[in-house]
Amino acid sequence: DDNKLTFGDGNDLQIWHENTVGSHINNSHLKLYINSYTGVVLKHNTAARLETTATGVNVLGAFTVDGTALSAAPEITATADGAITAEDACIISSAGEVSKVVGYSAATGSVTAIDSTSNTVQTAYDPVSGKVLLMMRESYGISGIIATISGTTVTLGTKVTLNTSGQDPSGAAFYNNTFVIAYRESGCKARACTVSGTAITVGSEVTVDTTDSNTYDQCVVYDSASSKYVIFWRNQSTTSTSSRYIVGSVSGSTLSFGGGWGTAVSTYRPFRDVKAIELKSKGRICLIWGDEGNPYYPTARIGTVSGNAVTWGAETVLGNYTVQNSSVAAAWDDDNDRGFFALRRATDGDIFGKAFSINTSNNSITLGSEVNPVSGGVAAYVNAVYNSADGKFYLYYIAGGPSTDQGYVRYKPLTVNSSLGVSIGTQSGNLSSNNRSYNSTEAARTTEYIGGSGIITSWRDIVGGRNCRVDRFAGTNMSLGAPFIGFAASSVSDNQTCTVKVVGNTTTKSSLTSGATYYVQDDGTLATTADTVDMKAGIALSATKLLINY
């Protein structure tokens, strides 16, 4: 004991064991002390900086990671989406931005007259700008109006001519102030248009397909994973390649195609009433149609957009019955990775449907059991949307059946569980102001979820013009896809950097019960029981201090 082993010209490194005390390793300014009873101590000069204990490790002094101090009160920073006040409960979006938790109240909208022309209208929603395109058939061609929405109030911009000869069938997709339309005009043609405020700049017409002068079922979907637009149409000039698609890119108001068209259906079975939606959480698109070559059975398939082509999964028949006339629709829940197919049966006009999920390894579809949400007859119109704020799917339709019901716009909510089981909610009252509503436009989408628990739907009055309406439902912006992460450290404005106190930190509140577990409510307040969305906030340390622990 007590003898030292030394190294270096100046005895820089020394190793020895001290009786009853422990072992030492000294190297200039760094010292290591080992005791079999009390643990290990690492010193810088004579100051202890790290020591082991019976329950773990104790750091004495500053703790940095890659040169940055690690706070004892953990925080993260992100860009604020909207104004946030200090101590607000915050969520984080898939885009990496933070927002305060907001609850939405139900609000009944009223009918907004678009114009007095009795012709078809469809909608496309831009999730980036929050604007809506209302695209309409005219006697001279196609027009468009950009609408902005506040609450349930729809403010219309100026109507702009998008094309002077092509008409429906037509389709549109809208993203980040750019929309692409496809339409029938001596074949299939398309345009890209840009939006500033509510003003529309119309791009040049692009020829898609002229091998059939009378194409049908034009449909467009935007794919976020590839930042591409996919156009679908039906070509009737050939028996082997009738159902087609092409992938396009947009720069400004210029639409271009890097390759030629592909076949959307594997054999000669022309699609009818086609619709396409994005499954954003899965990086896929979903195509649904009435299969003309298989007695108009509803059919769907999943695709991956890559480069200038789509890799398709198997075609899945959704029901062994005929569907016709604007009679298929699909909606997708990005928070829980499941969707719903809505199908209007031709024989009686009833709406049937099935929940579904997908397997991205082979783009296959798994179906739940069939349900019958709407019976008693529905006119030739059905659309489906998912409301992420209240976790429900909504089927919008124009009633058929008894003469007292015919021609009214209505909706019915559904919920889909993790086993693809479906619970059917209560039918709404009449949304249109009269029973003259109609909107058979083959592939057109007429209903869109617009954020903030709002849904817009549009239709034409066969006597008195075109209309739209926004309704809002009770809900919250907090979800599994936009979860609670903590509380704002200070107040910030929209687009500023926000510091959020996260798990392991504390937040200041009032009237807490010490030791109780608290949950974030749908409106951002705290309570000791979970609300609609089950989000734990933490444990009260005192009447005014909450330890964030979710």
N, C-alpha and C positions, 0 to 999 in steps of 0.2 A: 504493500500500500504506500501511497504518497510518492512513489518514484515516478518521474516523468520521462516519457519517450518524446524526444524533440527532433524536429526536422527543419532544414533551411539554414542559411548562413546566419540569420538573426534569431534562430529558434522560433520562427514564425508559427509553426504548427506544433502544438503540444498535446499529448494525450496522457492522462493519468487517472488512477482511481484513488479516491480519498476515503479512508476507513470511516464507516458509519454515516457518510454523507452521500456518496454517489460517484459517478464517473464524469469526467470532463473532457471535452474536445475544444481547444481554443485555436483559432486561426486568425491572427491579427485582430480585426474588429468583430469577428463573428464567434460566438461562444455557444456551445451546446452542453447542457447539463442533464444527466440522466440519473434518476433515483427510482429504484424499484418499488418504492412506497408512494412517493408523491407525484411521479410522472416525469415528463420531459419538458425542459425549458430551453427555448432558443432566444439568445440575447444578441442585440446589436450594441456594441461597446458594452456598457454595463446595464443597459435598459432591456428588460424582458419584453419580447414582442409576440411570442407564440408559446402557449403552454397547454399540455394535455391535462385533462381532469378525468375523474371517474365516470363522467357522463358525456364527455366529448372533447372539444378543443376550444380554447379561449384565445382570441386575438386581442392583443393589447396595442392600441394605436390605430392608425388609418389602414383600411383594407381597400386596395385598388385592383382593378381588373384591366389589363392592357393600358395602364396609366390613368384610368378613370376611377375615381373614388366610388366604392360600393356603399350606397346609403344604408343606414340601419333602418330607414323607412322607405321601402321600395317604391319606385315611381317609373312610369313610362311616359314618353312624349309622342304625340301624333297630331295631325292636322284636324282642326275642329270643323265639323260639318254642321254649321249653324252656331249661334251664340250659346255659350255655356256659362253658368254662374258657379262660383266657388261652392264646393260641397255637393253639386249636382251628381246624382247617380249617372254613370256613363256606360254606353255600349260601344262596341267596335264593329265596324262593317267589314264585309269581305274585301273592300278596297283599302282597308287599313286606316280609315278615318274614324274619329270618335264623335259621338253625339250624346246629348243628354237624353235620358229615358223620357219618353213622351207617351201619355195616354190619349186615346182618341174617343170622342163621344159620337154616338150615332146622330146623323143629321140627314133629314129627308130633303132631297133636291126637288127642283121643279123643272118642267119641260122648257128647254131653250130652242126656239125656232132658228134653224140655220138659214133657210130661205123658203120660198114658196113653190119651188119646183118639186113635182112629185116624181122623183126618180131615186135610184139606189144611192146609198151612202155607206161608207165603211170607215173604220178608225185604225190608227197606228200610234202607239205611245212611245215617246223617247224617254227612257229612264234616267238619262243624264240631265237633260234640260227641264224635264217635267212637262213638256208641251205635247199636244195631241194634234195629229194630222187628221182632218176630216176630208176624205177623198170621195168625189161624187161623179156619177155619170151625168153628162149633159147631152143635149141634142147634137151639139157640135163636137163632142169629145169628152175630155176628163178635166175636172177642176179640183182645186185643193184649197183648204182654209187651215191656217194654224190657229189653234185655240189654246188659251192659257186658262188655268183653273185656280181659284182661290176658294177654299171651303167647298161649297156646292155650286158656286157661281162660275159659269162658263163665259169667257170673254172671247169673242170671235175677231180674228184679224180680217184682212181683205181677201176676197176670193181671187184666186190666180188661175189662169188657164195653164194646165200642165201639158195638154196635147189637144190638137184640133181635129183629129180624125179617128184615132183609136178609142175604143170604148171598152165596156166590160165584156167578158170577164177580165178583171184586173186585180192586182194585189199590191201591197206596199209594206215596207219595213222601215223603221225610223230609229236612228241611234246617233247621239251626240250632234244634233242639229244638221244631220244629213239623212235624207230618205231616198229609197230606191223604189220606183214603181215599174211594174210590168203589165202589159196590156195586149189585147188582140187588135192588130192592125196589119192586114195583108200578111199574116203570120203572127209571130210574137216579137214585140219590141219593148224597149225599156229606156228609162232615163234615171239619172241621179240629180237630186235637187238639194240645195243647201238652204238653211234657215238662219236669219239674223233677226232677233226679236220675233215678230210675226210675219216678216217679209220673206218671200220665197224667191230664190234664184233658180230658174229652170235650166238644167243642163241639156246638152245635145242628145237627140234620139240615137239609140244604138240598136242595130238589128240583131236579134237573138236567133230567129229561125224563120225562114221564108219557104220551106219545103211544103208547108200546108198553109193556105191562105186563110184558113178559118180555125185557128187554134183556140183552145178553151182552157178554163181552170187555171189561169195565171195566179201564182202565189209566190210571196217573197218572205224569207226569214233572215234575220241577222244572227250570225254566229260569233259570240264574243271571243271564243277560244282562238279563232283564226283571224278575227277582224274582217270577215268576208260576208258578202250577201249571197244567198243561194236563191235562184229563181226556178220555179217549177211551171210546167205547162203541158198540155195534152196535144200531141200532134196526131192527126187522124189520116195522114197520107200513106202510112205504112203499117203493116201488120206485125212488125217485130220491134219497133222502137217508138211506141206511141206515147209513153209517159216519160218525160224528159226533165233534166235539170241542167243548170250551168252555174258555175261559181264565179262571182265577180268581185272586183276591188274598186274602191272609189278614192279618187284624189280630187279635192275640191268638188266641182260638180261634174267631173268626168268619170264615167263608168267604163271599165275595161274588163276583158275576159282573158285570162292567161292561157286558157285551153278551150277545147270544144265542149259540146254538150255530152252528158252521160245519160244512162238509162236509170230511171228511178224505180221502175218495177221490172222484175226479172224476165217476164214473158209478156206476150201480147195480151195484156189485160188493161185497157185504158182506165185511168183513174177519173173519178167524178167527185165533185164537192171536196176537193183536196184542201187540207190545211196543214201548215207546218209551224212548229213552235220550237223555241230554244229550251234545252234542259241545261241551264247555265252551270249548275252545281256539278254536273257530270261532264261538261265539255262536249255535249252531243246535241243533235237536232232530232226531232221526232216528226215523221210524216204520217198523216192519217187520211184515208180516202175511202170512197165507195168503189168497190172493184167491179167494173163493168163486165169483165170476163168471167167473174165468179158470182153470178146473179146479183150484183150490187151489194155483196157482203162487205161490211165495214172491215178494213184492214189497216195495219200500221207497221212501221219498221223504224229502227233507230239508225242514225248515221253519224259518222265522224268526218268532219271537214278537214282535209289536209291538202295543202297546195291548191290545185285546181280540180280536185276530185272529192267525192264522198265515198267512204267505205261503209257499206250497208250491212246491217244484221239481217236475220231472217225475217220474212214477211209473216205477220201474225194475224190470223183471222180473229176478229173480236166478237163476232156473233153470226149465227147461221140464219140470218134474215136480211131482207133487202132494206137498204137505206137510199134515199134519193132527196134531191132538192135542199141544199144547204143543211145537211142533216148529220154531219159529224163534227166533233170538236174535241180538243184536248187541252189540259192545263197541267202545270207542273209546280210542285212545292220544292223550292231550292233549299229550304231549311231542313227538311226531313227526307229528301230524295225519293219522293213518290208522287204519282200523278193520278189523273182521272180522265177516262175516255167517255164522252157523251155521245149517244147514238139515237137518232130519231128513226123509229121503225116505220117503214112506208105503209104497212097494212092497216095500222090503226093510229099512227101519229104519236104514239107514246114514246117517251124518252127512257131508254135503258142506258146502262153504263157499267163500267168496271174500273176499279182502281188498278194501278200498275206500278211496278218498279222495273229497273233495268240492270243488266249485268254488263259492265263496260269491257270485260275481257273478250266478249264476242258480240256485243250490242244486241243481246237477246232481251225479250220482254217477258216478265212474269205477271200474270193476271190474277186479280182477286175474283171473288164470286160476283155474278151479275146481280144488279139491283134495278129497280124500276122507280126512279125518283118522281116522274111525272106521268100520270095516266089520265085518260079522258080526252086525249087528242091535243096535239100541238101543231101549229102551222109550220110552214116550211122555213124554219129558222131555229138554230140552236147555237149558242156559244158558251164557252167555259173559261173561267179565270180562277186564279188562286189569290186569296187575300192574305198576305203574310202577317198582317197586323192582328187578325183574329183567328188565323189558322184554319180557315174554311175555304172550300171550293164553292163557287157560285155558278149555277146554270141559268143563263138568260135565254128567254124564248118568247115567242108570240103565241098566245093561247089559241087553240082550236076548239074542238068539241062543241058543246052547246052554244047556240047562237048568242046567248047572253055573255059568253066568255070570249068568243072569237074576236081576234084582232087586238087584244090588249097585251102590252109588254109586261112580263113578269120575271121574277127570279125565284130560285129555290136553293138554299145553302145545304152543303154536305160536309161532313168531316170524315177523314180517312185515317185509320189507326195504323200502327206499325205492322200489323198482320194483313193489311190491305182490306180490312173490314170497313164498311161504309155505314154511317149513320145519317139519316135523311132529316133535314130540318123542316121548318114551316114555310110554306109558300108565301110570297109577298102579296101585297095588294097590287092594284093596277098602277103601273108606272107611267103609261101613256095617258093623255088626257081624253082620248076617245078610242073606239074600237075599230079604227081604220088603219092600224099599223100593218106594215108588210115590208119585207126586205129580202126577197130571194135573190141572192147574188152569187150563187155557186161557192167559190172559194173564199169569199170575203170574210174578214173578221170585223165584227161590229161592236165588240165589248172588250174593254181593256182595264186591267188593274193599274191605277195611276199613283200608287204610293199613298201614305197617310191614311190607310184604311178606306180609300175611295175607289169607286168603280164608275167608269163612264160607259154608257151604251148609246147607240144611235139607231135610228130607223126612219123609214119614210111613211108618211101618211098618204094613202093612195088617193086622197082628195086634196089635201091641204099643205103639202110641202114636206121638208126634211127636218128632223128634230134630233136632239140629244139631251142627255140628262146625267147628272152626277149624284150619286148617293154615297154617304159615308156610314161606316159601321163601327161599333164600339170595339176598341182594340188597343194595341201598343206597338211601338217600333222595336221593342225588345223581343228577341226570339233565340232559338238555338243557333240560327245562322247569324244573328247579331246580338251576342250575349253581353250581359253585364260584366264589366271588368274592374270597376272601382269608382272612386269619387274625384271630381275635379279639384285640383290643389288651389286654383285661382280662377277668376273670371276672365274669359277671352271672347273675342268676336269671331264671326264666321271666317274660316280660312286661316286663322292664327294658329300658332303652335300651342297645344294644350297639354299641360302636365296632369297626369292622372295618378292618384295614389292607389296602389294595387295591393294584392294579398300580402299580408304581413305588416302593412301600414295601418294607420288609424284615421278616422274621420270624426269631425265634431258634429254632434246632433243634439237633440234635446228630448227630454221626457222618456229616456230609455230605462228599461228595467235591467239592472246589473245581473249578468249571467245568462240573460235570455238570448236566444238565437233570433236574428231578424232576417227578413226576406224583402227583396226589392219588389214593390208593387208595380202594376202595369203603368201607373202614372209617375213612377220614380220615387214615391214616398216609401217609408219602411213600415213593416208590420211583423208580428210574430207568427203569422201564417202565410203560406205561399198564395200568390194570386193566380191568374190564368196561366201565366208563364212562371214555372217554378225556378226562381233564381235566388239562391242564398246570398246574403250580403255579409254576414259576420256575426260576432258575439259581442254583446255590450260589456265593456269593462267598468263602466260607471253610468250615471244618468246622462252624461254628455259625451262619452267616448265609446266608439265602436271599433273593434278590431276587425279589419277586413279579412274574411276567411270564407271562401266559397268553394 
